Amino acid sequence: MASQTAQDCAALESQLVGKSVVTLDDLTTDQISLLLRKASYIESNPRRVAHACDGRILATLFYEPSTRTRLSFETAMLRMGGHVIGFSGTQNTSVSKGETISDTVRVVSQFADVIAMRHPKEGAALVAARAAEIPVINGGDGGHMHPTQTLADLSTIEKRFGRITDLVVGLCGDLKFGRTVHSLIETLCRFGNVHFVLISPDELKTPRYVIDRIEASPSCDYEEVHDLQDVIGRLDVLYMTRVQQERFFNEDDYLRLRDTYILDADKMKLAKPTMAVLHPLPRVNEIATEVDADPRAAYFQQVYRGMLMRMALESSLLGDPLPGFSQTQEVQA
């Protein structure tokens, strides 16, 4: 039994080597579960994994501004002994001269071992993955997908509840343009047994293709509501989102909608004592700073767990084993 578990783990790890991750559909649920276990192992054994990626180079190609995501990818590689190259913004790169995504990643493939990429246009990460000679990790493409943020979300939920199923998950705010929301819903549907409470104004409702994923799941369902206060007491997880100014073409629409939902101490009094509050960050004013001291606030923990998950993902795609990890799978069995 123990050796079989170790063999299963080895098989899953071998399937990850060299893969690109454009959406989490590129990973099986077993592979996602493996990454969750790896992240927990890394958390408990930081010194043992400190040289797992010695000599490796990560290239971060960020075509739009980012703080947390870019630094998280870079810190993940540095904590495993690797190195980082790349850019944040395109002003001083060949992109400003008209170089295509395909040519950029072909060139960078000659320098690096893995690429993490963010781009404002949907589908850009897929173009990069098809052109690159090394694994490409999507760090967010337009309003489409943000798979590593979802891995951070899953890890945070699992840390809080010991599971990622059998939960009532509320998602609040910008559910139309929020790529983190779309990725999380679709991935939780694959694991099943989640009731989604979708909280938004009509102008920012969840897109039809995401609703279709929920409806296609035999064990997930949803409701769409406007009032956070009416439903907060039923939630296990509340995922707050920022109304994203950069996704709006009309400034008046943004100003009208940006303060629709503000989570404060009074609303938290209505919630379960075990509820977890998540947010992909950055926040503007949708979560009052007074909530930060509440033990149910999990959004800064999300940042840390995102780094752990990126460490697990980067090492897995490179085929670099985590010292001692395979033995923990035998013990677990």
C-alpha positions in Angstrom: 0.0 0.0 0.0 2.7 2.4 1.0 4.9 1.6 -2.0 1.9 1.9 -4.3 1.2 5.4 -3.0 4.8 6.4 -3.6 4.5 5.0 -7.1 1.3 7.0 -7.7 3.1 10.1 -6.5 6.0 9.5 -8.8 3.7 8.9 -11.7 1.9 12.2 -11.1 5.2 14.0 -10.7 6.6 12.6 -14.0 3.4 13.8 -15.8 4.0 17.4 -14.6 7.6 17.7 -15.9 7.8 20.1 -18.9 4.1 21.0 -18.8 2.8 24.5 -19.3 0.0 25.7 -17.1 -2.2 28.2 -19.0 -5.4 27.2 -17.1 -5.9 24.8 -14.3 -7.7 22.5 -16.8 -4.1 21.7 -17.8 -3.8 19.9 -14.5 -5.8 16.9 -13.2 -7.4 17.1 -9.8 -4.9 14.5 -8.6 -2.0 16.7 -9.8 -3.6 19.7 -8.0 -3.9 17.7 -4.9 -0.3 16.7 -5.2 0.7 20.4 -5.5 -1.3 21.1 -2.3 0.6 18.3 -0.5 3.9 19.7 -1.8 3.1 23.2 -0.6 2.3 21.8 2.9 5.6 19.9 2.9 7.5 23.0 1.8 5.9 25.0 4.6 7.1 22.5 7.2 10.6 21.9 5.6 11.9 25.2 4.2 15.6 24.3 4.8 15.3 20.9 3.1 14.0 22.5 -0.1 16.3 25.5 -0.1 18.5 24.0 -2.9 15.8 22.1 -4.8 16.2 24.3 -7.9 19.9 25.2 -7.7 21.1 26.6 -11.0 17.6 27.0 -12.5 16.5 30.3 -14.0 13.0 31.6 -14.0 12.0 34.4 -16.5 9.2 36.6 -15.4 7.6 38.3 -18.4 5.1 40.7 -17.0 3.5 42.8 -19.8 1.3 44.7 -17.2 1.9 46.0 -13.7 2.1 43.5 -10.9 3.5 43.5 -7.4 2.4 40.4 -5.5 2.2 37.9 -8.3 5.6 38.8 -9.9 7.4 38.9 -6.5 5.7 35.7 -5.4 7.0 33.8 -8.5 10.4 35.3 -8.1 10.6 34.6 -4.4 9.5 31.1 -4.9 12.4 30.4 -7.2 14.9 32.3 -5.0 13.8 30.3 -1.9 14.7 27.1 -3.8 18.1 28.2 -4.8 17.4 29.4 -8.4 17.8 32.7 -10.2 15.4 35.2 -11.8 15.5 37.3 -15.0 12.7 39.2 -16.7 10.8 42.5 -17.0 7.8 44.2 -15.5 6.4 46.6 -18.1 7.4 46.7 -21.7 8.8 50.2 -22.1 12.5 49.2 -22.2 12.1 45.9 -24.0 12.0 44.7 -27.6 8.2 44.5 -27.2 8.1 48.3 -27.5 9.8 47.8 -31.0 7.0 45.5 -32.1 8.4 42.1 -31.2 5.7 39.4 -31.0 4.9 37.3 -28.0 6.0 34.2 -29.9 9.4 35.7 -30.7 9.9 37.0 -27.2 9.3 33.6 -25.6 11.4 31.8 -28.2 14.3 34.1 -27.3 13.8 33.8 -23.6 13.6 30.0 -23.9 17.3 30.1 -24.8 18.1 31.8 -21.5 15.7 30.4 -18.9 14.3 27.0 -17.7 10.7 28.2 -17.0 8.6 31.3 -17.8 6.0 33.0 -15.7 4.0 35.5 -17.8 1.3 38.1 -17.3 -0.4 39.8 -20.2 -3.4 42.1 -20.5 -4.9 40.2 -23.5 -6.9 37.0 -23.1 -5.2 34.1 -24.8 -1.7 35.5 -24.7 -0.4 32.8 -22.3 -1.7 30.1 -24.7 0.2 31.7 -27.6 3.3 31.8 -25.4 3.0 28.2 -24.3 2.7 27.0 -27.9 5.8 29.0 -29.0 8.1 28.4 -26.0 10.6 25.5 -25.7 10.2 25.5 -21.9 7.2 25.4 -19.5 5.1 28.6 -19.4 3.0 29.5 -16.3 0.1 31.9 -16.8 0.4 34.6 -14.2 -2.9 36.2 -15.5 -4.2 37.0 -19.0 -6.7 39.7 -19.3 -10.0 38.9 -17.6 -9.6 35.2 -18.5 -7.6 33.0 -16.1 -5.2 33.3 -13.2 -4.3 29.7 -12.3 -1.6 30.3 -9.7 -3.9 32.6 -7.7 -6.4 29.8 -7.6 -3.8 27.5 -6.3 -3.1 30.0 -3.6 -6.9 30.2 -2.9 -7.2 26.4 -2.7 -4.2 26.1 -0.3 -5.7 28.8 1.9 -9.1 27.2 2.1 -7.6 23.8 2.8 -5.4 25.2 5.5 -8.5 26.8 7.2 -10.9 23.9 6.8 -8.9 20.8 6.1 -10.8 20.4 2.8 -11.8 22.2 -0.4 -15.2 20.5 -0.7 -18.5 20.5 1.2 -18.4 24.3 1.6 -20.6 27.4 1.0 -18.5 29.8 -0.9 -19.5 33.4 -1.4 -17.9 35.5 -4.1 -18.6 39.2 -3.9 -18.0 42.3 -6.1 -16.6 42.2 -9.6 -17.7 38.8 -10.8 -17.7 39.8 -14.5 -14.0 40.8 -15.0 -12.5 39.1 -12.0 -10.3 36.4 -13.5 -9.4 35.0 -10.0 -13.1 34.4 -9.4 -13.6 32.6 -12.7 -10.6 30.3 -12.1 -11.6 29.5 -8.5 -15.2 28.6 -9.4 -14.3 26.4 -12.3 -11.6 24.6 -10.3 -13.8 24.0 -7.2 -16.5 22.6 -9.6 -14.0 19.9 -10.6 -13.6 18.8 -7.0 -17.4 19.1 -6.4 -19.8 19.6 -3.5 -19.7 23.4 -3.3 -22.6 25.8 -3.1 -21.7 29.1 -4.7 -23.3 32.4 -3.6 -22.6 34.9 -6.3 -23.0 38.5 -4.9 -22.8 41.3 -7.4 -24.6 44.2 -9.0 -26.3 43.3 -12.3 -23.6 45.1 -14.3 -20.9 42.8 -12.8 -22.6 39.4 -12.8 -20.8 36.2 -13.4 -20.3 35.5 -17.1 -22.4 32.8 -18.7 -19.5 30.5 -19.5 -18.6 30.3 -15.8 -22.3 29.6 -14.8 -22.3 26.9 -17.4 -19.4 25.2 -15.6 -21.3 25.2 -12.3 -24.5 23.9 -14.0 -22.4 21.1 -15.6 -21.2 19.9 -12.3 -23.4 17.2 -10.8 -22.6 18.2 -7.2 -22.3 22.0 -7.3 -25.0 24.6 -7.5 -25.3 28.4 -7.1 -27.5 31.4 -6.4 -27.1 35.0 -7.6 -27.9 37.8 -5.1 -27.3 41.5 -4.7 -27.1 41.9 -0.9 -24.0 40.7 1.0 -25.5 41.4 4.4 -28.4 39.0 3.7 -26.2 36.0 3.0 -23.0 36.5 4.9 -24.2 34.4 7.9 -24.4 31.3 5.7 -20.9 31.4 4.2 -17.9 29.3 5.0 -15.7 31.3 2.7 -16.2 35.0 1.6 -14.1 35.9 -1.4 -14.0 39.7 -1.8 -12.9 41.3 -5.1 -11.9 44.7 -6.2 -13.9 46.6 -8.8 -11.1 46.9 -11.4 -10.8 50.4 -12.8 -8.5 49.1 -15.6 -11.3 46.8 -17.0 -13.8 49.7 -17.5 -14.1 51.7 -20.6 -16.4 54.2 -18.9 -15.1 56.1 -15.9 -18.6 57.0 -14.7 -19.6 53.3 -14.5 -16.5 52.6 -12.5 -17.2 55.4 -10.0 -20.8 54.3 -9.6 -19.9 50.7 -8.9 -16.6 50.8 -7.0 -18.1 51.2 -3.5 -21.1 48.8 -4.0 -19.7 46.3 -1.4 -17.5 47.2 1.6 -16.8 44.5 4.2 -16.5 46.1 7.7 -16.6 45.0 11.3 -20.4 45.4 11.5 -20.9 42.9 8.7 -18.4 40.5 10.2 -20.5 40.3 13.3 -23.2 38.6 11.1 -20.7 35.9 9.9 -19.8 32.5 11.2 -16.9 32.5 13.7 -15.1 30.1 11.4 -15.7 32.0 8.1 -12.6 32.8 6.1 -12.3 36.1 4.2 -10.2 35.8 1.1 -9.2 38.5 -1.4 -6.7 38.3 -4.3 -5.3 41.8 -3.5 -4.7 44.6 -4.1 -7.7 46.0 -2.2 -8.9 49.5 -2.5 -11.7 50.0 0.0 -13.8 46.9 -0.3 -12.4 45.5 2.9 -12.1 48.0 5.8 -8.7 47.9 7.5 -10.4 47.2 10.8 -11.1 43.7 9.5 -7.4 42.9 9.2 -7.2 42.2 13.0 -10.1 39.7 12.8 -8.8 36.1 12.9 -11.1 35.2 10.0 -9.2 37.5 7.7 -7.1 35.2 5.5 -6.0 37.4 2.7 -2.5 38.0 3.9 -2.1 34.3 4.5 -3.2 33.8 0.9 -0.1 35.7 -0.2 2.2 33.4 1.8 0.4 30.3 0.6 0.6 31.6 -3.0 4.4 31.6 -2.7 4.3 28.0 -1.3 2.2 26.8 -4.2 4.4 28.5 -6.8 7.4 26.8 -5.2 5.6 23.5 -5.6 4.6 24.3 -9.2 7.9 25.6 -10.4 9.9 22.7 -9.0 7.4 20.2 -10.4 7.4 21.6 -13.9 11.2 21.5 -13.9 11.3 18.0 -12.6 13.3 19.0 -9.5 12.4 16.7 -6.6 11.8 18.1 -3.1 14.3 16.3 -0.8 12.4 14.0 1.5 8.9 14.6 0.0 8.4 11.1 -1.5 9.0 9.5 1.9 6.1 11.6 3.4 3.8 10.0 0.8 4.7 6.6 2.1 4.0 7.7 5.7 0.7 9.2 4.7 -0.4 5.9 3.1 
